[in-house]
C-alpha cells in the first residue's frame, strides 16, 4: 500500500521536469565588458525531431539586469546557430561566447 502512494506522483514529476527543459546552474561563458561582469547560461534546451538540431534560449545575467533571449536553433551537424556558421575560436567581439555555446548545446553528442 505504501509503495502505491509513492509511485503515483513519480509520473507527474517526470512530466513536469521534461516540460521545463534544461536549466543550467553554471554559466557556459562569463566575461567583463566596459567594467560590467556578466555571465551567459543556457536557460532552456529542447531537441527537435532529427536528434542533432536543438531549440534553445540563453540567459544573460549581470549585477544590473537579467535577460532571457528569444528561441534560437542550433544545428550540431553543421555547427551553426540560426543558419550562421559558428567558428571554433571567436575572431570578433560579436562572436564572443558563440564557440562555447555550440559546444555546450552539442557537447553531449
BAGU-546723 format. One record per residue (C-alpha): residue in three letters; residue number from 1; x negated, y, z. Coordinates in Angstrom, 2 decimals, padded with zeros to 5 digits. Each point is the difference from the previous one (the first is absolute). Layout:
<recs>
 res   n       X       Y       Z
 ALA NUM       X       Y       Z
...
</recs>
This chain:
<recs>
 res   n       X       Y       Z
 UNK   1  000.00  000.00  000.00
 UNK   2 -002.82  002.40  000.87
 UNK   3 -001.70 -000.67 -003.35
 UNK   4  003.08  001.05 -001.99
 UNK   5  000.05  003.35  001.75
 UNK   6 -003.61  000.64 -000.97
 UNK   7  000.38 -001.07 -003.63
 UNK   8  002.99  002.16 -000.88
 UNK   9 -001.82  003.37  000.17
 UNK  10 -003.06 -001.24 -001.95
 UNK  11  001.58  000.24 -003.50
 UNK  12  001.21  003.47  000.85
 UNK  13 -003.49  001.08  001.10
 UNK  14 -001.55 -001.51 -003.14
 UNK  15  002.46  001.82 -002.26
 UNK  16 -000.63  003.31  001.73
 UNK  17 -003.77 -000.34 -000.25
 UNK  18  000.14 -000.87 -003.73
 UNK  19  002.24  002.95 -000.75
 UNK  20 -002.25  002.53  001.71
 UNK  21 -003.08 -000.84 -002.10
 UNK  22 -003.59  000.27  001.20
 UNK  23 -000.95  002.87  002.28
 UNK  24 -003.73  000.41  000.46
 UNK  25 -001.23  001.09  003.39
 UNK  26 -003.54  000.59 -001.23
 UNK  27 -000.74  002.56 -002.73
 UNK  28 -001.36 -001.20 -003.31
 UNK  29 -001.74  003.37 -000.44
 UNK  30 -000.97  002.94  002.21
 UNK  31 -001.85  003.21 -000.78
 UNK  32 -000.35  003.67  000.86
 UNK  33  001.07  002.71 -002.42
 UNK  34 -000.54  003.70  000.80
 UNK  35 -000.41 -000.79  003.69
 UNK  36  003.14 -002.16  000.23
 UNK  37 -000.42 -003.66  000.88
 UNK  38  002.54 -002.23 -001.70
 UNK  39  000.80 -003.67 -000.43
 UNK  40  001.85 -001.94 -002.71
 UNK  41  002.09 -003.07  000.78
 UNK  42  002.06 -002.46 -002.01
 UNK  43  003.49  000.68  001.33
 UNK  44  001.95 -002.62 -002.02
 UNK  45 -001.06 -002.72 -002.44
 UNK  46  002.31 -002.32 -001.95
 UNK  47 -000.98 -002.56 -002.66
 UNK  48  001.87  000.16 -003.29
 UNK  49  001.08 -002.96 -002.16
 UNK  50 -003.29 -001.12 -001.53
 UNK  51 -002.12 -000.08  003.18
 UNK  52 -002.83  002.33 -001.04
 UNK  53  001.99  003.24 -000.15
 UNK  54  000.99  001.75  003.21
 UNK  55  002.28  002.89  000.86
 UNK  56 -001.42  002.04  002.87
 UNK  57  000.09  003.29  001.90
 UNK  58 -002.87  001.64  001.81
 UNK  59  000.02  002.22  003.07
 UNK  60 -002.23  003.05  000.60
 UNK  61 -000.69  000.94  003.62
 UNK  62 -001.90  002.95  001.43
 UNK  63  000.29  002.02  003.21
 UNK  64  002.34  002.45 -001.70
 UNK  65  002.34 -002.29 -001.99
 UNK  66  001.04 -003.46 -001.13
 UNK  67  001.26 -000.63 -003.55
 UNK  68  001.33 -003.14 -001.68
 UNK  69 -000.65 -000.06 -003.75
 UNK  70  002.58 -001.19 -002.56
 UNK  71 -000.01 -003.62 -001.21
 UNK  72 -002.82 -000.90 -002.39
 UNK  73 -000.93 -003.11 -002.00
 UNK  74 -003.36 -001.79  000.28
 UNK  75 -000.99 -002.52 -002.68
 UNK  76 -002.70 -002.25  001.47
 UNK  77 -000.65 -001.73 -003.34
 UNK  78 -000.84  003.32 -001.74
 UNK  79 -001.36  001.75  003.13
 UNK  80  002.34  002.92 -000.57
 UNK  81  002.41  002.13  001.99
 UNK  82  002.98  001.44 -001.88
 UNK  83 -001.68 -000.98 -003.27
 UNK  84 -003.23  001.91  000.75
 UNK  85 -003.21 -002.06  000.21
 UNK  86 -001.59  000.16  003.48
 UNK  87 -003.82  000.27 -000.07
 UNK  88 -002.09 -002.27  002.22
 UNK  89 -001.70  003.11  001.46
 UNK  90  001.68  003.41  000.24
 UNK  91 -001.79  002.48 -002.28
 UNK  92  002.18  003.07  000.54
 UNK  93  001.80  001.51  002.99
 UNK  94  003.45 -000.96 -001.25
 UNK  95 -001.09 -003.66 -000.06
 UNK  96 -000.93 -000.07  003.70
 UNK  97  001.57 -002.96  001.74
 UNK  98  001.26 -001.61 -003.22
 UNK  99 -002.60 -002.82 -000.17
 UNK 100  000.67 -000.81  003.66
 UNK 101  003.75  000.07 -000.62
 UNK 102 -000.05 -002.47 -002.91
 UNK 103 -002.29 -002.31  002.00
 UNK 104  002.36  000.17  002.99
 UNK 105  003.10 -000.65 -002.12
 UNK 106 -001.58 -002.84 -002.01
 UNK 107 -002.50 -001.24  002.58
 UNK 108  001.98 -003.08  000.95
 UNK 109 -000.03 -001.22 -003.60
</recs>
